[in-house]
């Protein structure tokens, strides 16, 4: 498998990408991470970018995420809102998990909002749904489908118990 090559190929698996818990707020449009590739105070930020940035990008496809290397003496994250305002987050001498947990608190959606969005995403009024509580009780109500066996018995060739019986 070609995607399993390189440093820590687990980061490119779908299971790893879906395990992220940071869903950014809808107002956030751009997130920038500024750090240096050398220096002890930037180690947590480098690890954060290596391990958690792919998950954040996967969970937030509409947010532009950029990294700027070797441009700052101290690491920081800047989040730009759609109103034009921005938030500056200092991440100097923090570990990757401390940074991630802080971003979940500050920039992430609350668990109540995530639950409400997941309920809204399960569209109950989808015309393809059928059954109890939907527009159609049975699939046979759609034109072009086989009639309901409760109303019109199926031909014997379409029923398994007669089809597999070779005594006829």
VMD Tcl script that builds the backbone (N, CA, C; Angstrom):
set m [mol new atoms 504]
animate dup $m
set s [atomselect $m all]
$s set {name element resname resid chain x y z} {
  {N N UNK 1 A 0.827 -1.174 0.000}
  {CA C UNK 1 A 0.000 0.000 0.000}
  {C C UNK 1 A 0.879 1.248 0.000}
  {N N UNK 2 A 0.775 2.087 -1.004}
  {CA C UNK 2 A 1.679 3.230 -1.107}
  {C C UNK 2 A 1.434 4.292 -0.045}
  {N N UNK 3 A 0.209 4.397 0.494}
  {CA C UNK 3 A -0.037 5.439 1.475}
  {C C UNK 3 A 0.519 5.068 2.850}
  {N N UNK 4 A 0.995 3.862 3.036}
  {CA C UNK 4 A 1.533 3.428 4.322}
  {C C UNK 4 A 3.050 3.597 4.389}
  {N N UNK 5 A 3.601 4.478 3.588}
  {CA C UNK 5 A 5.031 4.740 3.614}
  {C C UNK 5 A 5.271 6.113 4.216}
  {N N UNK 6 A 6.474 6.339 4.667}
  {CA C UNK 6 A 6.824 7.640 5.219}
  {C C UNK 6 A 6.763 7.641 6.736}
  {N N UNK 7 A 6.893 8.858 7.309}
  {CA C UNK 7 A 6.883 8.996 8.763}
  {C C UNK 7 A 5.470 8.861 9.296}
  {N N UNK 8 A 5.279 7.966 10.211}
  {CA C UNK 8 A 4.003 7.745 10.898}
  {C C UNK 8 A 2.836 7.672 9.926}
  {N N UNK 9 A 2.749 6.628 9.146}
  {CA C UNK 9 A 1.686 6.526 8.148}
  {C C UNK 9 A 0.287 6.395 8.747}
  {N N UNK 10 A 0.208 6.161 10.051}
  {CA C UNK 10 A -1.101 6.058 10.696}
  {C C UNK 10 A -1.881 7.360 10.527}
  {N N UNK 11 A -1.179 8.481 10.371}
  {CA C UNK 11 A -1.843 9.783 10.236}
  {C C UNK 11 A -2.668 9.887 8.958}
  {N N UNK 12 A -2.429 9.013 8.004}
  {CA C UNK 12 A -3.159 9.084 6.732}
  {C C UNK 12 A -4.301 8.085 6.655}
  {N N UNK 13 A -4.596 7.400 7.740}
  {CA C UNK 13 A -5.710 6.453 7.718}
  {C C UNK 13 A -7.006 7.179 8.053}
  {N N UNK 14 A -8.076 6.699 7.498}
  {CA C UNK 14 A -9.383 7.322 7.712}
  {C C UNK 14 A -9.826 7.210 9.164}
  {N N UNK 15 A -9.509 6.121 9.798}
  {CA C UNK 15 A -9.888 5.937 11.202}
  {C C UNK 15 A -9.197 6.980 12.078}
  {N N UNK 16 A -7.938 7.277 11.814}
  {CA C UNK 16 A -7.208 8.278 12.590}
  {C C UNK 16 A -7.772 9.673 12.336}
  {N N UNK 17 A -8.072 9.982 11.077}
  {CA C UNK 17 A -8.575 11.316 10.755}
  {C C UNK 17 A -9.954 11.556 11.372}
  {N N UNK 18 A -10.789 10.533 11.422}
  {CA C UNK 18 A -12.127 10.688 11.992}
  {C C UNK 18 A -12.114 10.733 13.510}
  {N N UNK 19 A -11.005 10.383 14.140}
  {CA C UNK 19 A -10.922 10.369 15.601}
  {C C UNK 19 A -10.760 11.762 16.191}
  {N N UNK 20 A -10.540 12.774 15.379}
  {CA C UNK 20 A -10.378 14.126 15.891}
  {C C UNK 20 A -11.645 14.639 16.538}
  {N N UNK 21 A -11.481 15.440 17.594}
  {CA C UNK 21 A -12.644 15.949 18.309}
  {C C UNK 21 A -12.792 17.454 18.196}
  {N N UNK 22 A -11.989 18.104 17.376}
  {CA C UNK 22 A -12.061 19.557 17.245}
  {C C UNK 22 A -12.879 19.937 16.015}
  {N N UNK 23 A -14.106 20.376 16.250}
  {CA C UNK 23 A -14.958 20.936 15.206}
  {C C UNK 23 A -14.967 22.439 15.436}
  {N N UNK 24 A -14.346 23.192 14.542}
  {CA C UNK 24 A -14.255 24.636 14.728}
  {C C UNK 24 A -15.621 25.292 14.567}
  {N N UNK 25 A -15.786 26.424 15.239}
  {CA C UNK 25 A -17.038 27.179 15.138}
  {C C UNK 25 A -17.247 27.643 13.703}
  {N N UNK 26 A -18.499 27.858 13.337}
  {CA C UNK 26 A -18.824 28.237 11.962}
  {C C UNK 26 A -18.274 29.616 11.591}
  {N N UNK 27 A -18.063 30.482 12.558}
  {CA C UNK 27 A -17.591 31.838 12.267}
  {C C UNK 27 A -16.107 31.870 11.908}
  {N N UNK 28 A -15.366 30.823 12.228}
  {CA C UNK 28 A -13.928 30.800 11.971}
  {C C UNK 28 A -13.689 30.412 10.515}
  {N N UNK 29 A -12.923 31.229 9.801}
  {CA C UNK 29 A -12.659 30.977 8.384}
  {C C UNK 29 A -11.198 30.624 8.098}
  {N N UNK 30 A -10.268 31.176 8.885}
  {CA C UNK 30 A -8.839 30.929 8.655}
  {C C UNK 30 A -8.160 30.689 9.996}
  {N N UNK 31 A -7.275 29.700 10.044}
  {CA C UNK 31 A -6.459 29.438 11.226}
  {C C UNK 31 A -5.011 29.362 10.764}
  {N N UNK 32 A -4.138 30.132 11.423}
  {CA C UNK 32 A -2.711 30.085 11.092}
  {C C UNK 32 A -1.941 29.620 12.321}
  {N N UNK 33 A -0.928 28.804 12.088}
  {CA C UNK 33 A -0.052 28.321 13.146}
  {C C UNK 33 A 1.345 28.824 12.823}
  {N N UNK 34 A 1.936 29.587 13.727}
  {CA C UNK 34 A 3.270 30.162 13.535}
  {C C UNK 34 A 4.224 29.515 14.529}
  {N N UNK 35 A 5.313 28.960 14.023}
  {CA C UNK 35 A 6.297 28.295 14.879}
  {C C UNK 35 A 7.621 28.202 14.140}
  {N N UNK 36 A 8.658 27.787 14.879}
  {CA C UNK 36 A 9.985 27.564 14.304}
  {C C UNK 36 A 10.275 26.067 14.279}
  {N N UNK 37 A 11.110 25.648 13.351}
  {CA C UNK 37 A 11.449 24.232 13.262}
  {C C UNK 37 A 12.549 23.855 14.246}
  {N N UNK 38 A 13.174 24.826 14.872}
  {CA C UNK 38 A 14.209 24.571 15.879}
  {C C UNK 38 A 13.815 25.292 17.161}
  {N N UNK 39 A 14.289 24.793 18.261}
  {CA C UNK 39 A 14.034 25.438 19.543}
  {C C UNK 39 A 13.172 24.588 20.443}
  {N N UNK 40 A 13.505 24.613 21.732}
  {CA C UNK 40 A 12.798 23.785 22.705}
  {C C UNK 40 A 11.395 24.298 22.974}
  {N N UNK 41 A 11.180 25.600 22.940}
  {CA C UNK 41 A 9.850 26.145 23.243}
  {C C UNK 41 A 8.852 25.877 22.117}
  {N N UNK 42 A 9.331 25.468 20.953}
  {CA C UNK 42 A 8.459 25.201 19.806}
  {C C UNK 42 A 8.163 23.707 19.624}
  {N N UNK 43 A 8.719 22.843 20.493}
  {CA C UNK 43 A 8.570 21.404 20.308}
  {C C UNK 43 A 7.112 20.958 20.378}
  {N N UNK 44 A 6.362 21.482 21.320}
  {CA C UNK 44 A 4.951 21.113 21.433}
  {C C UNK 44 A 4.154 21.523 20.206}
  {N N UNK 45 A 4.486 22.672 19.656}
  {CA C UNK 45 A 3.792 23.152 18.460}
  {C C UNK 45 A 4.135 22.293 17.252}
  {N N UNK 46 A 5.404 21.910 17.130}
  {CA C UNK 46 A 5.792 21.031 16.025}
  {C C UNK 46 A 5.053 19.693 16.117}
  {N N UNK 47 A 4.968 19.131 17.315}
  {CA C UNK 47 A 4.246 17.877 17.505}
  {C C UNK 47 A 2.753 18.060 17.234}
  {N N UNK 48 A 2.203 19.189 17.641}
  {CA C UNK 48 A 0.783 19.476 17.390}
  {C C UNK 48 A 0.507 19.516 15.889}
  {N N UNK 49 A 1.360 20.199 15.146}
  {CA C UNK 49 A 1.177 20.291 13.694}
  {C C UNK 49 A 1.325 18.920 13.051}
  {N N UNK 50 A 2.265 18.126 13.541}
  {CA C UNK 50 A 2.507 16.806 12.962}
  {C C UNK 50 A 1.358 15.847 13.238}
  {N N UNK 51 A 0.841 15.849 14.466}
  {CA C UNK 51 A -0.142 14.842 14.847}
  {C C UNK 51 A -1.590 15.291 14.720}
  {N N UNK 52 A -1.905 16.533 15.027}
  {CA C UNK 52 A -3.305 16.944 15.109}
  {C C UNK 52 A -3.793 17.799 13.946}
  {N N UNK 53 A -2.919 18.439 13.225}
  {CA C UNK 53 A -3.371 19.301 12.123}
  {C C UNK 53 A -4.108 18.523 11.029}
  {N N UNK 54 A -3.679 17.318 10.640}
  {CA C UNK 54 A -4.470 16.570 9.647}
  {C C UNK 54 A -5.891 16.267 10.111}
  {N N UNK 55 A -6.063 15.956 11.398}
  {CA C UNK 55 A -7.404 15.699 11.923}
  {C C UNK 55 A -8.265 16.965 11.863}
  {N N UNK 56 A -7.677 18.095 12.214}
  {CA C UNK 56 A -8.424 19.355 12.193}
  {C C UNK 56 A -8.824 19.708 10.762}
  {N N UNK 57 A -7.919 19.511 9.820}
  {CA C UNK 57 A -8.239 19.793 8.424}
  {C C UNK 57 A -9.334 18.853 7.914}
  {N N UNK 58 A -9.312 17.607 8.331}
  {CA C UNK 58 A -10.319 16.643 7.882}
  {C C UNK 58 A -11.692 16.987 8.442}
  {N N UNK 59 A -11.751 17.370 9.711}
  {CA C UNK 59 A -13.029 17.671 10.349}
  {C C UNK 59 A -13.591 19.028 9.933}
  {N N UNK 60 A -12.753 19.926 9.428}
  {CA C UNK 60 A -13.181 21.277 9.066}
  {C C UNK 60 A -12.754 21.601 7.636}
  {N N UNK 61 A -13.443 21.045 6.636}
  {CA C UNK 61 A -12.999 21.239 5.249}
  {C C UNK 61 A -13.203 22.661 4.730}
  {N N UNK 62 A -14.054 23.458 5.355}
  {CA C UNK 62 A -14.308 24.818 4.863}
  {C C UNK 62 A -13.376 25.842 5.489}
  {N N UNK 63 A -12.525 25.430 6.416}
  {CA C UNK 63 A -11.610 26.352 7.090}
  {C C UNK 63 A -10.232 26.238 6.441}
  {N N UNK 64 A -9.651 27.404 6.120}
  {CA C UNK 64 A -8.294 27.418 5.568}
  {C C UNK 64 A -7.312 27.378 6.727}
  {N N UNK 65 A -6.415 26.407 6.714}
  {CA C UNK 65 A -5.430 26.259 7.778}
  {C C UNK 65 A -4.047 26.382 7.165}
  {N N UNK 66 A -3.263 27.340 7.675}
  {CA C UNK 66 A -1.921 27.599 7.147}
  {C C UNK 66 A -0.905 27.512 8.270}
  {N N UNK 67 A 0.289 27.062 7.913}
  {CA C UNK 67 A 1.393 27.048 8.867}
  {C C UNK 67 A 2.494 27.961 8.347}
  {N N UNK 68 A 3.046 28.739 9.245}
  {CA C UNK 68 A 4.163 29.625 8.921}
  {C C UNK 68 A 5.345 29.217 9.787}
  {N N UNK 69 A 6.437 28.827 9.133}
  {CA C UNK 69 A 7.608 28.341 9.840}
  {C C UNK 69 A 8.705 29.402 9.834}
  {N N UNK 70 A 9.425 29.470 10.945}
  {CA C UNK 70 A 10.625 30.297 11.094}
  {C C UNK 70 A 10.364 31.775 10.847}
  {N N UNK 71 A 9.242 32.287 11.290}
  {CA C UNK 71 A 8.935 33.703 11.129}
  {C C UNK 71 A 8.702 34.408 12.458}
  {N N UNK 72 A 8.758 33.690 13.560}
  {CA C UNK 72 A 8.390 34.278 14.842}
  {C C UNK 72 A 9.306 33.767 15.952}
  {N N UNK 73 A 9.567 34.588 16.960}
  {CA C UNK 73 A 10.385 34.092 18.077}
  {C C UNK 73 A 9.608 33.179 19.029}
  {N N UNK 74 A 8.296 33.361 19.128}
  {CA C UNK 74 A 7.482 32.508 19.992}
  {C C UNK 74 A 6.325 31.930 19.178}
  {N N UNK 75 A 5.935 30.695 19.466}
  {CA C UNK 75 A 4.846 30.091 18.695}
  {C C UNK 75 A 3.479 30.641 19.117}
  {N N UNK 76 A 2.586 30.775 18.137}
  {CA C UNK 76 A 1.226 31.213 18.424}
  {C C UNK 76 A 0.295 30.737 17.322}
  {N N UNK 77 A -0.990 30.739 17.653}
  {CA C UNK 77 A -2.045 30.394 16.696}
  {C C UNK 77 A -2.960 31.588 16.584}
  {N N UNK 78 A -3.306 31.941 15.354}
  {CA C UNK 78 A -4.224 33.056 15.115}
  {C C UNK 78 A -5.425 32.524 14.344}
  {N N UNK 79 A -6.617 32.826 14.867}
  {CA C UNK 79 A -7.868 32.420 14.226}
  {C C UNK 79 A -8.577 33.668 13.728}
  {N N UNK 80 A -8.926 33.673 12.440}
  {CA C UNK 80 A -9.625 34.797 11.834}
  {C C UNK 80 A -11.104 34.456 11.686}
  {N N UNK 81 A -11.947 35.390 12.133}
  {CA C UNK 81 A -13.393 35.203 12.039}
  {C C UNK 81 A -13.914 35.838 10.767}
  {N N UNK 82 A -15.140 35.468 10.385}
  {CA C UNK 82 A -15.719 36.015 9.159}
  {C C UNK 82 A -16.042 37.495 9.294}
  {N N UNK 83 A -16.103 38.017 10.510}
  {CA C UNK 83 A -16.370 39.439 10.721}
  {C C UNK 83 A -15.122 40.295 10.531}
  {N N UNK 84 A -13.963 39.665 10.401}
  {CA C UNK 84 A -12.720 40.407 10.231}
  {C C UNK 84 A -11.891 40.450 11.503}
  {N N UNK 85 A -12.475 40.078 12.627}
  {CA C UNK 85 A -11.727 40.052 13.876}
  {C C UNK 85 A -10.846 38.811 13.917}
  {N N UNK 86 A -9.869 38.832 14.824}
  {CA C UNK 86 A -9.016 37.664 14.968}
  {C C UNK 86 A -8.728 37.414 16.439}
  {N N UNK 87 A -8.377 36.175 16.752}
  {CA C UNK 87 A -8.024 35.777 18.107}
  {C C UNK 87 A -6.609 35.233 18.079}
  {N N UNK 88 A -5.801 35.698 19.019}
  {CA C UNK 88 A -4.412 35.278 19.114}
  {C C UNK 88 A -4.268 34.352 20.313}
  {N N UNK 89 A -3.699 33.174 20.102}
  {CA C UNK 89 A -3.545 32.182 21.159}
  {C C UNK 89 A -2.062 31.885 21.331}
  {N N UNK 90 A -1.552 32.132 22.536}
  {CA C UNK 90 A -0.145 31.888 22.831}
  {C C UNK 90 A 0.037 30.426 23.205}
  {N N UNK 91 A 0.951 29.737 22.537}
  {CA C UNK 91 A 1.179 28.312 22.794}
  {C C UNK 91 A 2.644 28.034 23.115}
  {N N UNK 92 A 3.306 29.006 23.691}
  {CA C UNK 92 A 4.726 28.891 24.014}
  {C C UNK 92 A 4.924 27.899 25.153}
  {N N UNK 93 A 5.832 26.954 24.980}
  {CA C UNK 93 A 6.196 25.931 25.971}
  {C C UNK 93 A 5.020 25.061 26.397}
  {N N UNK 94 A 4.075 24.818 25.537}
  {CA C UNK 94 A 2.962 23.914 25.844}
  {C C UNK 94 A 3.144 22.626 25.058}
  {N N UNK 95 A 2.620 21.525 25.610}
  {CA C UNK 95 A 2.702 20.248 24.902}
  {C C UNK 95 A 1.611 20.188 23.843}
  {N N UNK 96 A 1.707 19.198 22.967}
  {CA C UNK 96 A 0.731 19.076 21.886}
  {C C UNK 96 A -0.674 18.833 22.426}
  {N N UNK 97 A -0.797 18.045 23.496}
  {CA C UNK 97 A -2.114 17.775 24.063}
  {C C UNK 97 A -2.698 18.990 24.774}
  {N N UNK 98 A -1.860 19.774 25.433}
  {CA C UNK 98 A -2.336 21.006 26.070}
  {C C UNK 98 A -2.850 21.980 25.013}
  {N N UNK 99 A -2.139 22.088 23.911}
  {CA C UNK 99 A -2.562 22.977 22.824}
  {C C UNK 99 A -3.896 22.504 22.256}
  {N N UNK 100 A -4.006 21.218 22.000}
  {CA C UNK 100 A -5.226 20.662 21.417}
  {C C UNK 100 A -6.426 20.853 22.339}
  {N N UNK 101 A -6.255 20.558 23.619}
  {CA C UNK 101 A -7.352 20.722 24.572}
  {C C UNK 101 A -7.764 22.185 24.699}
  {N N UNK 102 A -6.796 23.078 24.664}
  {CA C UNK 102 A -7.113 24.512 24.738}
  {C C UNK 102 A -7.885 24.969 23.498}
  {N N UNK 103 A -7.490 24.482 22.330}
  {CA C UNK 103 A -8.215 24.845 21.110}
  {C C UNK 103 A -9.636 24.286 21.108}
  {N N UNK 104 A -9.830 23.086 21.651}
  {CA C UNK 104 A -11.175 22.523 21.740}
  {C C UNK 104 A -12.053 23.408 22.614}
  {N N UNK 105 A -11.486 23.915 23.709}
  {CA C UNK 105 A -12.240 24.801 24.602}
  {C C UNK 105 A -12.546 26.143 23.966}
  {N N UNK 106 A -11.542 26.747 23.336}
  {CA C UNK 106 A -11.665 28.135 22.882}
  {C C UNK 106 A -12.309 28.238 21.506}
  {N N UNK 107 A -11.853 27.438 20.544}
  {CA C UNK 107 A -12.315 27.559 19.161}
  {C C UNK 107 A -13.340 26.507 18.764}
  {N N UNK 108 A -13.490 25.470 19.566}
  {CA C UNK 108 A -14.357 24.365 19.194}
  {C C UNK 108 A -15.814 24.598 19.550}
  {N N UNK 109 A -16.667 23.838 18.868}
  {CA C UNK 109 A -18.092 23.869 19.170}
  {C C UNK 109 A -18.351 23.084 20.446}
  {N N UNK 110 A -19.385 23.471 21.168}
  {CA C UNK 110 A -19.734 22.759 22.389}
  {C C UNK 110 A -20.405 21.433 22.042}
  {N N UNK 111 A -20.473 20.550 23.026}
  {CA C UNK 111 A -21.080 19.240 22.781}
  {C C UNK 111 A -22.569 19.372 22.484}
  {N N UNK 112 A -23.244 20.372 23.064}
  {CA C UNK 112 A -24.667 20.575 22.787}
  {C C UNK 112 A -24.884 20.967 21.334}
  {N N UNK 113 A -24.023 21.839 20.817}
  {CA C UNK 113 A -24.135 22.267 19.422}
  {C C UNK 113 A -23.871 21.098 18.488}
  {N N UNK 114 A -22.881 20.267 18.816}
  {CA C UNK 114 A -22.575 19.105 17.981}
  {C C UNK 114 A -23.728 18.107 17.966}
  {N N UNK 115 A -24.370 17.906 19.111}
  {CA C UNK 115 A -25.521 17.003 19.156}
  {C C UNK 115 A -26.673 17.548 18.327}
  {N N UNK 116 A -26.925 18.849 18.444}
  {CA C UNK 116 A -28.016 19.454 17.672}
  {C C UNK 116 A -27.741 19.365 16.176}
  {N N UNK 117 A -26.489 19.563 15.766}
  {CA C UNK 117 A -26.141 19.466 14.348}
  {C C UNK 117 A -26.275 18.037 13.839}
  {N N UNK 118 A -25.902 17.055 14.653}
  {CA C UNK 118 A -26.021 15.669 14.201}
  {C C UNK 118 A -27.484 15.269 14.056}
  {N N UNK 119 A -28.345 15.773 14.933}
  {CA C UNK 119 A -29.774 15.491 14.815}
  {C C UNK 119 A -30.340 16.169 13.574}
  {N N UNK 120 A -29.924 17.396 13.321}
  {CA C UNK 120 A -30.411 18.114 12.138}
  {C C UNK 120 A -29.892 17.473 10.856}
  {N N UNK 121 A -28.719 16.871 10.927}
  {CA C UNK 121 A -28.146 16.256 9.734}
  {C C UNK 121 A -28.907 14.989 9.339}
  {N N UNK 122 A -29.472 14.299 10.298}
  {CA C UNK 122 A -30.280 13.120 10.000}
  {C C UNK 122 A -31.637 13.605 9.505}
  {N N UNK 123 A -31.722 13.873 8.247}
  {CA C UNK 123 A -32.953 14.427 7.690}
  {C C UNK 123 A -34.053 13.388 7.739}
  {N N UNK 124 A -35.092 13.719 8.462}
  {CA C UNK 124 A -36.221 12.811 8.582}
  {C C UNK 124 A -37.161 12.938 7.383}
  {N N UNK 125 A -37.104 14.052 6.676}
  {CA C UNK 125 A -38.018 14.282 5.563}
  {C C UNK 125 A -37.431 13.869 4.213}
  {N N UNK 126 A -36.437 13.029 4.222}
  {CA C UNK 126 A -35.838 12.549 2.986}
  {C C UNK 126 A -36.847 11.674 2.251}
  {N N UNK 127 A -37.153 11.950 0.988}
  {CA C UNK 127 A -38.142 11.146 0.269}
  {C C UNK 127 A -37.709 9.695 0.055}
  {N N UNK 128 A -36.436 9.404 0.215}
  {CA C UNK 128 A -35.986 8.021 0.053}
  {C C UNK 128 A -36.269 7.179 1.287}
  {N N UNK 129 A -36.556 7.828 2.413}
  {CA C UNK 129 A -36.872 7.079 3.624}
  {C C UNK 129 A -38.291 6.532 3.552}
  {N N UNK 130 A -38.475 5.344 4.099}
  {CA C UNK 130 A -39.818 4.789 4.211}
  {C C UNK 130 A -39.893 3.987 5.488}
  {N N UNK 131 A -41.102 3.849 5.982}
  {CA C UNK 131 A -41.313 3.139 7.228}
  {C C UNK 131 A -42.150 3.976 8.169}
  {N N UNK 132 A -42.169 3.613 9.435}
  {CA C UNK 132 A -42.974 4.289 10.433}
  {C C UNK 132 A -42.442 5.707 10.660}
  {N N UNK 133 A -43.290 6.697 10.577}
  {CA C UNK 133 A -42.897 8.087 10.789}
  {C C UNK 133 A -42.380 8.785 9.550}
  {N N UNK 134 A -42.448 8.172 8.405}
  {CA C UNK 134 A -41.977 8.787 7.156}
  {C C UNK 134 A -43.166 8.997 6.217}
  {N N UNK 135 A -42.912 9.609 5.076}
  {CA C UNK 135 A -43.975 9.884 4.113}
  {C C UNK 135 A -44.586 8.616 3.545}
  {N N UNK 136 A -43.776 7.608 3.346}
  {CA C UNK 136 A -44.261 6.356 2.762}
  {C C UNK 136 A -44.108 5.236 3.785}
  {N N UNK 137 A -45.116 4.421 3.870}
  {CA C UNK 137 A -45.068 3.306 4.808}
  {C C UNK 137 A -44.263 2.139 4.248}
  {N N UNK 138 A -44.361 1.941 2.935}
  {CA C UNK 138 A -43.704 0.790 2.329}
  {C C UNK 138 A -43.069 1.218 1.004}
  {N N UNK 139 A -42.048 0.520 0.589}
  {CA C UNK 139 A -41.377 0.820 -0.667}
  {C C UNK 139 A -42.278 0.558 -1.863}
  {N N UNK 140 A -43.271 -0.303 -1.685}
  {CA C UNK 140 A -44.150 -0.649 -2.797}
  {C C UNK 140 A -45.034 0.528 -3.217}
  {N N UNK 141 A -45.109 1.576 -2.428}
  {CA C UNK 141 A -45.917 2.738 -2.775}
  {C C UNK 141 A -45.294 3.569 -3.893}
  {N N UNK 142 A -44.029 3.387 -4.146}
  {CA C UNK 142 A -43.371 4.109 -5.231}
  {C C UNK 142 A -43.741 3.487 -6.565}
  {N N UNK 143 A -43.975 4.300 -7.585}
  {CA C UNK 143 A -44.282 3.732 -8.903}
  {C C UNK 143 A -43.071 2.998 -9.469}
  {N N UNK 144 A -43.321 1.867 -10.078}
  {CA C UNK 144 A -42.263 1.076 -10.692}
  {C C UNK 144 A -41.720 -0.003 -9.787}
  {N N UNK 145 A -42.186 -0.074 -8.554}
  {CA C UNK 145 A -41.722 -1.100 -7.626}
  {C C UNK 145 A -42.663 -2.297 -7.659}
  {N N UNK 146 A -42.220 -3.394 -7.136}
  {CA C UNK 146 A -43.041 -4.601 -7.042}
  {C C UNK 146 A -44.192 -4.302 -6.084}
  {N N UNK 147 A -45.408 -4.729 -6.399}
  {CA C UNK 147 A -46.520 -4.460 -5.484}
  {C C UNK 147 A -46.307 -5.117 -4.129}
  {N N UNK 148 A -46.958 -4.573 -3.142}
  {CA C UNK 148 A -46.810 -5.051 -1.770}
  {C C UNK 148 A -47.360 -6.480 -1.650}
  {N N UNK 149 A -46.588 -7.394 -1.093}
  {CA C UNK 149 A -47.054 -8.770 -0.959}
  {C C UNK 149 A -48.278 -8.896 -0.058}
  {N N UNK 150 A -48.519 -7.914 0.803}
  {CA C UNK 150 A -49.706 -7.989 1.660}
  {C C UNK 150 A -50.975 -7.692 0.875}
  {N N UNK 151 A -50.869 -6.979 -0.234}
  {CA C UNK 151 A -52.036 -6.633 -1.038}
  {C C UNK 151 A -52.190 -7.548 -2.249}
  {N N UNK 152 A -51.097 -7.856 -2.898}
  {CA C UNK 152 A -51.117 -8.668 -4.116}
  {C C UNK 152 A -50.033 -9.735 -3.971}
  {N N UNK 153 A -50.379 -11.021 -3.902}
  {CA C UNK 153 A -49.348 -12.046 -3.707}
  {C C UNK 153 A -48.345 -12.060 -4.868}
  {N N UNK 154 A -47.089 -12.262 -4.501}
  {CA C UNK 154 A -46.026 -12.329 -5.502}
  {C C UNK 154 A -46.160 -13.603 -6.326}
  {N N UNK 155 A -45.728 -13.567 -7.587}
  {CA C UNK 155 A -45.703 -14.806 -8.373}
  {C C UNK 155 A -44.750 -15.812 -7.726}
  {N N UNK 156 A -45.026 -17.084 -7.922}
  {CA C UNK 156 A -44.237 -18.119 -7.262}
  {C C UNK 156 A -42.779 -18.106 -7.691}
  {N N UNK 157 A -42.481 -17.611 -8.894}
  {CA C UNK 157 A -41.084 -17.567 -9.344}
  {C C UNK 157 A -40.285 -16.519 -8.580}
  {N N UNK 158 A -40.946 -15.573 -7.958}
  {CA C UNK 158 A -40.254 -14.532 -7.207}
  {C C UNK 158 A -40.125 -14.874 -5.726}
  {N N UNK 159 A -40.670 -15.991 -5.303}
  {CA C UNK 159 A -40.605 -16.382 -3.912}
  {C C UNK 159 A -39.573 -17.483 -3.756}
  {N N UNK 160 A -38.701 -17.351 -2.782}
  {CA C UNK 160 A -37.584 -18.266 -2.609}
  {C C UNK 160 A -37.991 -19.679 -2.327}
  {N N UNK 161 A -39.065 -19.859 -1.580}
  {CA C UNK 161 A -39.421 -21.215 -1.208}
  {C C UNK 161 A -39.914 -22.021 -2.407}
  {N N UNK 162 A -40.435 -21.365 -3.425}
  {CA C UNK 162 A -40.866 -22.064 -4.639}
  {C C UNK 162 A -39.758 -22.090 -5.690}
  {N N UNK 163 A -38.924 -21.059 -5.684}
  {CA C UNK 163 A -37.886 -20.964 -6.709}
  {C C UNK 163 A -36.834 -22.069 -6.547}
  {N N UNK 164 A -36.484 -22.359 -5.302}
  {CA C UNK 164 A -35.448 -23.340 -5.055}
  {C C UNK 164 A -36.004 -24.782 -5.001}
  {N N UNK 165 A -37.290 -24.904 -5.012}
  {CA C UNK 165 A -37.910 -26.223 -5.001}
  {C C UNK 165 A -38.045 -26.677 -6.455}
  {N N UNK 166 A -37.435 -27.768 -6.828}
  {CA C UNK 166 A -37.383 -28.205 -8.222}
  {C C UNK 166 A -38.403 -29.307 -8.527}
  {N N UNK 167 A -39.416 -29.495 -7.698}
  {CA C UNK 167 A -40.366 -30.598 -7.890}
  {C C UNK 167 A -41.408 -30.296 -8.952}
  {N N UNK 168 A -41.580 -29.063 -9.378}
  {CA C UNK 168 A -42.663 -28.711 -10.340}
  {C C UNK 168 A -42.477 -29.409 -11.611}
}
mol reanalyze $m
mol bondsrecalc $m
mol representation Tube
mol addrep $m
